[in-house]
Amino acid sequence: MLVAQINEFERYHSALTLESLRREMEYQMGRETDIEQEVSFISKVMNTRKQAE
């Protein structure tokens, strides 16, 4: 009985760990996308300024 409870706990803990890793990865990927968009926008602004000069 105790072994079954330990196994169940280990499965539950593994699932939580995987879920938290998945969420962290999604968050980091989202931040990278945001940063890429900001860099792209800044580049466009800089190019527009150069063309205006």
A tleap script that builds the chain and sets N, CA, C and O, in Angstrom:
source leaprc.protein.ff14SB
mol = sequence {
  NMET LEU VAL ALA GLN ILE ASN GLU PHE GLU
  ARG TYR HIE SER ALA LEU THR LEU GLU SER
  LEU ARG ARG GLU MET GLU TYR GLN MET GLY
  ARG GLU THR ASP ILE GLU GLN GLU VAL SER
  PHE ILE SER LYS VAL MET ASN THR ARG LYS
  GLN ALA CGLU
}
set mol.1.N position { 0.835 -1.211 0.000 }
set mol.1.CA position { 0.000 0.000 0.000 }
set mol.1.C position { 0.869 1.261 0.000 }
set mol.1.O position { 0.630 2.182 -0.781 }
set mol.2.N position { 1.869 1.298 0.870 }
set mol.2.CA position { 2.745 2.468 0.940 }
set mol.2.C position { 3.513 2.642 -0.379 }
set mol.2.O position { 3.687 3.763 -0.856 }
set mol.3.N position { 3.963 1.537 -0.955 }
set mol.3.CA position { 4.694 1.609 -2.227 }
set mol.3.C position { 3.806 2.211 -3.313 }
set mol.3.O position { 4.268 3.024 -4.115 }
set mol.4.N position { 2.552 1.821 -3.341 }
set mol.4.CA position { 1.619 2.360 -4.330 }
set mol.4.C position { 1.438 3.869 -4.124 }
set mol.4.O position { 1.381 4.622 -5.096 }
set mol.5.N position { 1.349 4.305 -2.887 }
set mol.5.CA position { 1.200 5.733 -2.599 }
set mol.5.C position { 2.449 6.514 -3.021 }
set mol.5.O position { 2.353 7.612 -3.569 }
set mol.6.N position { 3.613 5.932 -2.758 }
set mol.6.CA position { 4.867 6.585 -3.146 }
set mol.6.C position { 4.944 6.698 -4.668 }
set mol.6.O position { 5.316 7.748 -5.193 }
set mol.7.N position { 4.600 5.634 -5.371 }
set mol.7.CA position { 4.623 5.656 -6.833 }
set mol.7.C position { 3.660 6.713 -7.375 }
set mol.7.O position { 3.991 7.440 -8.311 }
set mol.8.N position { 2.485 6.792 -6.790 }
set mol.8.CA position { 1.494 7.788 -7.223 }
set mol.8.C position { 2.029 9.201 -6.979 }
set mol.8.O position { 1.891 10.077 -7.833 }
set mol.9.N position { 2.629 9.414 -5.830 }
set mol.9.CA position { 3.202 10.721 -5.521 }
set mol.9.C position { 4.300 11.078 -6.522 }
set mol.9.O position { 4.372 12.213 -6.994 }
set mol.10.N position { 5.152 10.107 -6.844 }
set mol.10.CA position { 6.237 10.362 -7.793 }
set mol.10.C position { 5.687 10.727 -9.172 }
set mol.10.O position { 6.207 11.628 -9.829 }
set mol.11.N position { 4.635 10.026 -9.610 }
set mol.11.CA position { 4.013 10.359 -10.904 }
set mol.11.C position { 3.426 11.766 -10.881 }
set mol.11.O position { 3.582 12.527 -11.836 }
set mol.12.N position { 2.753 12.105 -9.790 }
set mol.12.CA position { 2.145 13.427 -9.642 }
set mol.12.C position { 3.224 14.510 -9.640 }
set mol.12.O position { 3.081 15.528 -10.317 }
set mol.13.N position { 4.288 14.299 -8.892 }
set mol.13.CA position { 5.383 15.266 -8.799 }
set mol.13.C position { 6.059 15.439 -10.158 }
set mol.13.O position { 6.384 16.561 -10.546 }
set mol.14.N position { 6.274 14.344 -10.881 }
set mol.14.CA position { 6.877 14.425 -12.208 }
set mol.14.C position { 5.999 15.224 -13.155 }
set mol.14.O position { 6.500 16.031 -13.938 }
set mol.15.N position { 4.701 15.006 -13.088 }
set mol.15.CA position { 3.764 15.725 -13.949 }
set mol.15.C position { 3.810 17.223 -13.632 }
set mol.15.O position { 3.800 18.048 -14.546 }
set mol.16.N position { 3.861 17.577 -12.357 }
set mol.16.CA position { 3.944 18.991 -11.975 }
set mol.16.C position { 5.240 19.611 -12.469 }
set mol.16.O position { 5.247 20.737 -12.967 }
set mol.17.N position { 6.343 18.872 -12.331 }
set mol.17.CA position { 7.646 19.375 -12.769 }
set mol.17.C position { 7.641 19.600 -14.274 }
set mol.17.O position { 8.109 20.636 -14.746 }
set mol.18.N position { 7.119 18.645 -15.028 }
set mol.18.CA position { 7.066 18.792 -16.483 }
set mol.18.C position { 6.182 19.956 -16.885 }
set mol.18.O position { 6.520 20.706 -17.801 }
set mol.19.N position { 5.059 20.115 -16.213 }
set mol.19.CA position { 4.147 21.219 -16.524 }
set mol.19.C position { 4.814 22.561 -16.242 }
set mol.19.O position { 4.700 23.491 -17.040 }
set mol.20.N position { 5.503 22.664 -15.119 }
set mol.20.CA position { 6.153 23.938 -14.796 }
set mol.20.C position { 7.283 24.225 -15.788 }
set mol.20.O position { 7.491 25.378 -16.165 }
set mol.21.N position { 8.012 23.198 -16.213 }
set mol.21.CA position { 9.058 23.391 -17.221 }
set mol.21.C position { 8.446 23.838 -18.545 }
set mol.21.O position { 8.986 24.719 -19.215 }
set mol.22.N position { 7.325 23.236 -18.923 }
set mol.22.CA position { 6.660 23.599 -20.179 }
set mol.22.C position { 6.210 25.065 -20.129 }
set mol.22.O position { 6.381 25.815 -21.090 }
set mol.23.N position { 5.635 25.451 -18.995 }
set mol.23.CA position { 5.178 26.843 -18.862 }
set mol.23.C position { 6.352 27.816 -18.907 }
set mol.23.O position { 6.265 28.866 -19.542 }
set mol.24.N position { 7.431 27.475 -18.245 }
set mol.24.CA position { 8.618 28.339 -18.251 }
set mol.24.C position { 9.169 28.474 -19.672 }
set mol.24.O position { 9.562 29.563 -20.090 }
set mol.25.N position { 9.196 27.364 -20.408 }
set mol.25.CA position { 9.698 27.399 -21.778 }
set mol.25.C position { 8.803 28.287 -22.648 }
set mol.25.O position { 9.304 29.090 -23.434 }
set mol.26.N position { 7.487 28.145 -22.509 }
set mol.26.CA position { 6.558 28.985 -23.267 }
set mol.26.C position { 6.759 30.458 -22.922 }
set mol.26.O position { 6.725 31.316 -23.805 }
set mol.27.N position { 6.965 30.748 -21.649 }
set mol.27.CA position { 7.183 32.126 -21.214 }
set mol.27.C position { 8.459 32.688 -21.841 }
set mol.27.O position { 8.464 33.805 -22.357 }
set mol.28.N position { 9.548 31.900 -21.792 }
set mol.28.CA position { 10.816 32.360 -22.358 }
set mol.28.C position { 10.706 32.565 -23.861 }
set mol.28.O position { 11.238 33.538 -24.396 }
set mol.29.N position { 10.016 31.651 -24.551 }
set mol.29.CA position { 9.839 31.786 -25.996 }
set mol.29.C position { 9.025 33.042 -26.308 }
set mol.29.O position { 9.311 33.742 -27.279 }
set mol.30.N position { 8.032 33.323 -25.502 }
set mol.30.CA position { 7.232 34.523 -25.681 }
set mol.30.C position { 8.064 35.780 -25.490 }
set mol.30.O position { 7.908 36.754 -26.226 }
set mol.31.N position { 8.948 35.754 -24.501 }
set mol.31.CA position { 9.819 36.907 -24.267 }
set mol.31.C position { 10.772 37.100 -25.444 }
set mol.31.O position { 11.015 38.232 -25.863 }
set mol.32.N position { 11.309 36.013 -25.977 }
set mol.32.CA position { 12.208 36.118 -27.132 }
set mol.32.C position { 11.471 36.747 -28.309 }
set mol.32.O position { 12.021 37.599 -29.007 }
set mol.33.N position { 10.240 36.331 -28.524 }
set mol.33.CA position { 9.440 36.888 -29.619 }
set mol.33.C position { 9.230 38.379 -29.395 }
set mol.33.O position { 9.355 39.167 -30.332 }
set mol.34.N position { 8.911 38.777 -28.162 }
set mol.34.CA position { 8.714 40.195 -27.849 }
set mol.34.C position { 9.988 40.992 -28.126 }
set mol.34.O position { 9.934 42.077 -28.706 }
set mol.35.N position { 11.129 40.450 -27.710 }
set mol.35.CA position { 12.405 41.142 -27.899 }
set mol.35.C position { 12.715 41.255 -29.392 }
set mol.35.O position { 13.159 42.309 -29.848 }
set mol.36.N position { 12.487 40.194 -30.154 }
set mol.36.CA position { 12.728 40.241 -31.602 }
set mol.36.C position { 11.860 41.312 -32.252 }
set mol.36.O position { 12.326 42.039 -33.130 }
set mol.37.N position { 10.612 41.414 -31.832 }
set mol.37.CA position { 9.711 42.428 -32.398 }
set mol.37.C position { 10.185 43.837 -32.045 }
set mol.37.O position { 10.116 44.744 -32.874 }
set mol.38.N position { 10.667 44.017 -30.813 }
set mol.38.CA position { 11.176 45.336 -30.408 }
set mol.38.C position { 12.407 45.710 -31.225 }
set mol.38.O position { 12.520 46.843 -31.694 }
set mol.39.N position { 13.323 44.773 -31.396 }
set mol.39.CA position { 14.539 45.030 -32.170 }
set mol.39.C position { 14.174 45.366 -33.607 }
set mol.39.O position { 14.740 46.288 -34.194 }
set mol.40.N position { 13.237 44.629 -34.172 }
set mol.40.CA position { 12.786 44.880 -35.536 }
set mol.40.C position { 12.198 46.283 -35.652 }
set mol.40.O position { 12.485 47.006 -36.606 }
set mol.41.N position { 11.383 46.662 -34.685 }
set mol.41.CA position { 10.759 47.987 -34.699 }
set mol.41.C position { 11.828 49.084 -34.603 }
set mol.41.O position { 11.784 50.065 -35.347 }
set mol.42.N position { 12.784 48.914 -33.688 }
set mol.42.CA position { 13.849 49.911 -33.518 }
set mol.42.C position { 14.671 50.024 -34.805 }
set mol.42.O position { 15.037 51.126 -35.215 }
set mol.43.N position { 14.960 48.897 -35.435 }
set mol.43.CA position { 15.704 48.918 -36.700 }
set mol.43.C position { 14.953 49.701 -37.763 }
set mol.43.O position { 15.549 50.490 -38.495 }
set mol.44.N position { 13.649 49.487 -37.850 }
set mol.44.CA position { 12.835 50.221 -38.826 }
set mol.44.C position { 12.868 51.714 -38.547 }
set mol.44.O position { 12.994 52.515 -39.473 }
set mol.45.N position { 12.757 52.096 -37.282 }
set mol.45.CA position { 12.794 53.510 -36.914 }
set mol.45.C position { 14.144 54.116 -37.298 }
set mol.45.O position { 14.204 55.213 -37.853 }
set mol.46.N position { 15.225 53.394 -36.998 }
set mol.46.CA position { 16.560 53.899 -37.317 }
set mol.46.C position { 16.735 54.051 -38.823 }
set mol.46.O position { 17.296 55.045 -39.284 }
set mol.47.N position { 16.260 53.077 -39.592 }
set mol.47.CA position { 16.359 53.154 -41.054 }
set mol.47.C position { 15.550 54.327 -41.597 }
set mol.47.O position { 15.980 55.018 -42.521 }
set mol.48.N position { 14.375 54.542 -41.011 }
set mol.48.CA position { 13.526 55.662 -41.441 }
set mol.48.C position { 14.226 56.983 -41.164 }
set mol.48.O position { 14.175 57.904 -41.979 }
set mol.49.N position { 14.880 57.072 -40.010 }
set mol.49.CA position { 15.601 58.315 -39.665 }
set mol.49.C position { 16.762 58.544 -40.630 }
set mol.49.O position { 16.994 59.669 -41.073 }
set mol.50.N position { 17.492 57.473 -40.955 }
set mol.50.CA position { 18.622 57.610 -41.887 }
set mol.50.C position { 18.131 58.083 -43.253 }
set mol.50.O position { 18.760 58.931 -43.886 }
set mol.51.N position { 17.020 57.538 -43.696 }
set mol.51.CA position { 16.468 57.918 -45.001 }
set mol.51.C position { 15.991 59.368 -44.980 }
set mol.51.O position { 16.063 60.057 -45.998 }
set mol.52.N position { 15.510 59.832 -43.844 }
set mol.52.CA position { 14.991 61.192 -43.741 }
set mol.52.C position { 16.120 62.218 -43.770 }
set mol.52.O position { 15.910 63.366 -44.163 }
set mol.53.N position { 17.313 61.804 -43.355 }
set mol.53.CA position { 18.446 62.751 -43.288 }
set mol.53.C position { 19.001 63.099 -44.614 }
set mol.53.O position { 19.949 63.879 -44.701 }
savepdb mol mol.pdb
quit
